[in-house]
Structure formats: C-alpha cells, structure tokens
Amino acid sequence: MVRNVRWLAGYRHPRHWVEPAASRLREVFAEPLPLMDGAAEAGEPLAVLPVLFPLLWSHELTVDVSVPLRGGSLVASGVSR
C-alpha cells in the first residue's frame, strides 16, 4: 500500500536511528513477531516505534506493506546491511 510506504518514508531521516534501541529491535525481531508485541518486548513502545520504522524503511526488518500496517502486522528480520 502506498500509504504504508509514505508513512515509513517519514522515518528515513538519520535522527531516528537511535542506539541501543535499534540493536534491541533487531534482536527482538530475529524471529517473526507482531509489531506491537515486539515493540513492547524491546522497550517502551512510544520510545522504540520511531526507531522501528526506519528499520522497516531500510529493510533491515520486514513487514508486508501490501496490507495496512497494524499492531498485529508480522515483523521479521530482513536483509542485512
């Protein structure tokens, strides 16, 4: 969905690449998990979601963008940089 891609594109700026949250998210989503479950496991969702979205934008983590992005959307490890 174009809406998902536009949303994720808003998080491509380097200011969203925050460590150690990004590393923790990569660890948590090494196995597929629903988006909000993984965010909660990685830390406070309001703090980690802005870090999760650029990982999805860059394909370090993946999600099916052909359907609306929701809390239950399955997120998994993507291509490595």
C-alpha positions as CSV (number, residue, x, y, z in Angstrom):
1,M,0.0,0.0,0.0
2,V,1.3,3.4,-0.9
3,R,0.0,4.7,2.5
4,N,2.4,2.4,4.3
5,V,5.4,3.4,2.2
6,R,4.7,7.1,2.7
7,W,4.4,6.5,6.5
8,L,7.7,4.6,6.6
9,A,9.4,7.2,4.4
10,G,8.8,9.8,7.0
11,Y,11.2,7.9,9.3
12,R,14.1,7.7,6.9
13,H,16.0,10.6,8.5
14,P,19.1,9.6,10.5
15,R,17.8,11.2,13.7
16,H,15.5,8.2,14.1
17,W,18.5,5.7,14.2
18,V,18.9,5.6,17.9
19,E,21.1,3.1,19.7
20,P,20.8,0.9,21.7
21,A,17.1,0.7,20.7
22,A,17.9,-0.2,17.1
23,S,20.1,-3.1,18.1
24,R,17.5,-4.3,20.6
25,L,14.8,-4.2,17.9
26,R,17.0,-6.3,15.6
27,E,17.4,-8.9,18.4
28,V,13.7,-9.0,19.2
29,F,12.6,-9.4,15.6
30,A,15.2,-12.0,14.8
31,E,12.2,-14.3,14.9
32,P,8.9,-13.0,13.4
33,L,6.6,-11.3,15.9
34,P,3.6,-9.0,15.8
35,L,4.7,-5.4,15.5
36,M,3.4,-4.2,18.9
37,D,4.4,-7.3,20.8
38,G,8.0,-6.9,19.6
39,A,8.0,-3.2,20.3
40,A,6.8,-3.8,23.9
41,E,9.5,-6.5,24.3
42,A,12.2,-4.1,23.0
43,G,11.2,-1.3,25.4
44,E,8.6,1.4,25.9
45,P,6.6,1.3,22.6
46,L,6.4,5.1,22.3
47,A,10.2,5.2,22.5
48,V,11.0,2.3,20.2
49,L,8.4,2.7,17.5
50,P,10.1,5.8,15.9
51,V,13.3,3.6,15.8
52,L,11.4,0.5,14.4
53,F,10.0,2.4,11.4
54,P,13.4,3.3,9.8
55,L,14.5,-0.3,10.3
56,L,11.4,-1.2,8.2
57,W,12.1,1.5,5.7
58,S,15.7,0.3,5.2
59,H,14.5,-3.4,5.0
60,E,16.7,-4.4,8.0
61,L,13.3,-5.6,9.3
62,T,10.4,-6.5,7.0
63,V,6.7,-6.3,7.1
64,D,4.0,-6.9,4.4
65,V,3.4,-3.4,3.1
66,S,0.7,-4.6,0.7
67,V,-1.8,-4.6,3.6
68,P,-2.5,-1.8,6.2
69,L,0.2,-1.6,8.8
70,R,-1.3,-2.5,12.2
71,G,-0.2,-3.6,15.7
72,G,-0.6,-7.2,14.7
73,S,1.4,-7.0,11.5
74,L,4.1,-9.6,11.4
75,V,7.7,-8.1,11.5
76,A,10.7,-10.2,10.8
77,S,14.4,-9.8,10.1
78,G,15.2,-8.5,6.7
79,V,18.2,-8.1,4.5
80,S,21.5,-7.3,6.3
81,R,23.4,-4.2,5.5
